[in-house]
Amino acid sequence: MPNSKCSHCGLVNSPSDFECRRCQSQLHKNLSTRDKGPRDAARRSSPLWTLLIITLICAGAWYLYKGMEKSFEQVQTDDIDRVAHQPKANPAPPLSRTEYDQQRAGQSGNAVQGSQGLNASQQHTNEINKLMNRGSANK
């Protein structure tokens, strides 16, 4: 587009002119909208797109919230049903600390006595204690 001729008065203007030098009529009607940058185009964009995006985000958040709420309620009802269907055992009378320790030691005592490695270690410890007691008695 080397030169622009005015359609109103016929004056030939330079290509960089947007208005006619003589009558000030607009030379390039479509060019004025094309030359604007993306910021100008964004300013004139419809607020409906922004509203649509915000609505979709809110709908997604609501969907997640309701799903989590329903899941939580399902877990609560499952837990209540599980507790209701458990057999109720007669609770044992409370034990004293000593009785509890003896009961726990009795359960694990058989495992310790049956272990060959632990028995050998205990015998070794007993022999060392005897030797140490003899040595201290001789002094």
C-alpha positions as a printed NumPy array, in Angstrom:
array([[  0.   ,   0.   ,   0.   ],
       [  2.287,   2.767,  -1.226],
       [ -0.137,   5.71 ,  -1.084],
       [ -3.66 ,   6.171,   0.208],
       [ -6.194,   8.133,  -1.783],
       [ -8.973,   9.762,   0.182],
       [-12.368,   8.462,  -0.878],
       [-14.012,  11.68 ,   0.247],
       [-11.93 ,  14.459,  -1.384],
       [ -9.5  ,  12.495,  -3.603],
       [ -6.233,  13.766,  -2.035],
       [ -3.341,  11.274,  -2.15 ],
       [ -1.931,  10.853,   1.375],
       [  1.134,   9.004,   2.656],
       [  0.654,   5.385,   3.81 ],
       [  1.383,   6.296,   7.446],
       [ -1.533,   8.77 ,   7.588],
       [ -4.732,   7.6  ,   9.232],
       [ -6.698,  10.725,   8.344],
       [ -6.834,  12.797,   5.194],
       [ -4.695,  15.912,   5.398],
       [ -7.308,  18.   ,   3.701],
       [-10.733,  16.861,   4.992],
       [ -9.67 ,  14.81 ,   8.083],
       [-11.827,  11.853,   7.069],
       [-10.62 ,   8.421,   8.099],
       [ -8.505,   6.711,   5.407],
       [ -8.302,   3.119,   6.694],
       [-11.483,   2.09 ,   8.443],
       [-10.495,  -1.551,   9.09 ],
       [ -6.856,  -0.767,   9.814],
       [ -7.629,   1.127,  12.999],
       [ -9.049,  -1.987,  14.686],
       [ -6.218,  -4.193,  13.422],
       [ -3.424,  -1.989,  14.715],
       [ -4.56 ,  -2.195,  18.296],
       [ -2.559,  -4.475,  20.551],
       [ -3.757,  -7.456,  22.565],
       [ -4.282,  -5.329,  25.667],
       [ -6.752,  -3.101,  23.83 ],
       [ -8.555,  -6.132,  22.479],
       [ -8.684,  -7.641,  25.984],
       [-10.168,  -4.461,  27.39 ],
       [-12.993,  -4.65 ,  24.891],
       [-13.605,  -8.392,  25.349],
       [-16.947,  -9.404,  26.727],
       [-17.223,  -9.779,  30.51 ],
       [-19.356, -12.838,  29.817],
       [-16.213, -14.933,  29.289],
       [-14.883, -13.882,  32.675],
       [-18.248, -14.605,  34.269],
       [-18.375, -17.999,  32.554],
       [-14.913, -18.968,  33.803],
       [-15.698, -17.874,  37.372],
       [-18.977, -19.83 ,  37.231],
       [-17.176, -22.977,  36.05 ],
       [-14.583, -22.685,  38.823],
       [-17.299, -22.218,  41.446],
       [-19.274, -25.172,  40.075],
       [-16.174, -27.377,  40.212],
       [-15.464, -26.34 ,  43.803],
       [-19.1  , -27.033,  44.774],
       [-18.957, -30.46 ,  43.112],
       [-15.782, -31.372,  45.028],
       [-17.225, -30.084,  48.31 ],
       [-20.436, -32.088,  47.945],
       [-18.493, -35.201,  46.955],
       [-16.268, -34.944,  50.013],
       [-19.285, -34.299,  52.246],
       [-21.074, -37.368,  50.87 ],
       [-17.936, -39.472,  51.277],
       [-17.544, -38.329,  54.883],
       [-21.168, -39.212,  55.66 ],
       [-20.673, -42.645,  54.071],
       [-17.616, -43.292,  56.225],
       [-19.551, -42.281,  59.337],
       [-22.455, -44.606,  58.571],
       [-20.082, -47.476,  57.748],
       [-18.266, -46.927,  61.028],
       [-21.517, -46.873,  63.005],
       [-22.664, -50.094,  61.292],
       [-19.312, -51.774,  61.956],
       [-19.417, -50.901,  65.655],
       [-23.048, -52.016,  65.928],
       [-22.292, -55.429,  64.394],
       [-19.244, -56.205,  66.538],
       [-19.8  , -58.849,  69.19 ],
       [-19.829, -57.424,  72.656],
       [-17.342, -59.263,  74.858],
       [-17.432, -59.18 ,  78.619],
       [-14.677, -56.848,  79.659],
       [-12.052, -58.329,  81.951],
       [-11.637, -56.718,  85.335],
       [ -8.905, -54.102,  85.33 ],
       [ -5.467, -55.418,  86.245],
       [ -2.935, -53.762,  88.48 ],
       [  0.337, -52.697,  86.936],
       [  2.179, -55.708,  88.384],
       [ -0.447, -58.176,  87.19 ],
       [ -0.41 , -56.626,  83.732],
       [  3.408, -56.83 ,  83.544],
       [  3.364, -60.47 ,  84.662],
       [  0.727, -61.314,  82.075],
       [  2.745, -59.632,  79.311],
       [  5.958, -61.321,  80.448],
       [  4.231, -64.697,  80.461],
       [  3.167, -64.255,  76.849],
       [  6.638, -63.387,  75.649],
       [  8.507, -65.595,  78.152],
       [  7.818, -68.753,  76.158],
       [  9.242, -67.155,  73.028],
       [ 12.408, -66.156,  74.879],
       [ 12.882, -69.583,  76.414],
       [ 12.448, -71.267,  73.043],
       [ 15.084, -69.106,  71.344],
       [ 18.482, -70.845,  71.17 ],
       [ 20.383, -67.64 ,  70.456],
       [ 18.93 , -65.868,  73.471],
       [ 19.565, -68.896,  75.712],
       [ 23.212, -69.039,  74.65 ],
       [ 23.605, -65.317,  75.262],
       [ 22.015, -65.62 ,  78.705],
       [ 24.324, -68.504,  79.633],
       [ 27.333, -66.476,  78.544],
       [ 26.158, -63.515,  80.63 ],
       [ 25.636, -65.772,  83.677],
       [ 29.171, -67.221,  83.338],
       [ 30.707, -63.741,  83.132],
       [ 28.763, -62.64 ,  86.21 ],
       [ 30.023, -65.708,  88.147],
       [ 33.627, -64.986,  87.139],
       [ 33.267, -61.347,  88.143],
       [ 31.762, -62.329,  91.503],
       [ 34.677, -64.724,  92.174],
       [ 37.183, -62.06 ,  91.26 ],
       [ 35.638, -59.492,  93.586],
       [ 35.352, -62.087,  96.421],
       [ 39.116, -62.885,  96.179],
       [ 40.171, -59.276,  96.702]])
